[in-house]
Structures are given as structure tokens and as C-alpha cells.
Amino acid sequence: MHQLIIYGPPGVGKGTQAELIAAKLNLEHISTGAILRKAAEDGTELGIQAKEIMDRGNLVTDDIMNGIVKESLKKINKNGFILDGYPRTLVQAMALSEIFNELGFKDIKVINLIADENEIITRLLKRGRSDDNRETIANRFKVYLESTSPVKEYFSKQNIIMDINGVGDIEDINKVILESIK
């Protein structure tokens, strides 16, 4: 069973790679961003709150995210999962460790995609989401550096993180990832 987390700054290609990996390995792709965007589109109370927070470039609360992820992980098929967009804070990473223990997931691997900040800004501006403008992108980087970087350190201490270059041909990057998780 594959138990994967894909990690890295906004716009590095986490969603693209997570979709490819999920399809190739028949894994459940748990994208917290997609779950939140769907809730926002559907106009649910959670979705409206989440959209307001995301439109400012900030992170949705840990409690909301932890609950979404735990419910999603309870439904995993026998081949495993790839978590995309979570955890984004140290509190979430620690909660995720507890969730993994509770649900019996023990062989976790973290794929850390890396790219230059200028490359990422260019990608995000081309993507064209409502929350992808220069001001929001700058704030998301600030939030990433302040809140999310400690998550990398947390995973590094557990020896479960693999750094992968996120710049280049999508299929080439995917091949490197698949080789590294064997």
C-alpha cells in the first residue's frame, strides 16, 4: 500500500503530479484544495468561509482541514492514497501523525517538490484562478515560508521526505517520483 504526501510551495505542480501518481498506481487522490473549492462552488457554509480565507491567500483553519483529511483517509482503498495540499502547518502535521497512528498507516513517504520562486510566480499567474493574482501569490509565499516550512523540518526529522526537482517536463518529473517511491 502506498501512503504518500506530496508537498511543496503553491504552484510547484503538486496537483498535477498527484493526479498522475494516483492514476498510475490506482491511489485515492485526496486534494484538500479541490475539496474546499468544491464546497465554495456548492455554496456550503464551510465553502463560503473557506473561500473568503483562500481569496486573501491565507490558510483554512487546522480544525477544518484535520477533519476533512481524517474523513477522507477513513475511505481509502487497498492501494493507498496521495495527500495533496495538506498538511500546511506544524499543528496539522502533528495531527496527521496521530490520524495515521489511529488508522494504522505506518509507511508514509513525503514527496517534496522544489522550484524557484520566479518559476512558481509565472506558473501561478498563468493558471488563472480567482485567488492567483500577484498580491495573493506574494501573501501565499509569505504564509508558506512562515507556516509550512516547519512541516518540512518535521518530516525531515522522521526521515520520510524526498526532495524532487519540480521544474521540467511533467512526465520526466513523474518518472523520478515513481522511481523514488518504489
Sequence and secondary structure as in RCSB ss.txt:
>XXXX:A:sequence
MHQLIIYGPPGVGKGTQAELIAAKLNLEHISTGAILRKAAEDGTELGIQAKEIMDRGNLVTDDIMNGIVKESLKK
INKNGFILDGYPRTLVQAMALSEIFNELGFKDIKVINLIADENEIITRLLKRGRSDDNRETIANRFKVYLESTSP
VKEYFSKQNIIMDINGVGDIEDINKVILESIK
>XXXX:A:secstr
 EEEEEE STTSSHHHHHHHHHHHHT EEEEHHHHHHHHHHHT HHHHHHHHHHHTT    HHHHHHHHHHHHTT
  TTEEEEES   SHHHHHHHHHHHHHHT   EEEEEEE  HHHHHHHHHHH  TT SHHHHHHHHHHIIIIIHH
HHHHHHHTT EEEEE  S HHHHHHHHHHHT 
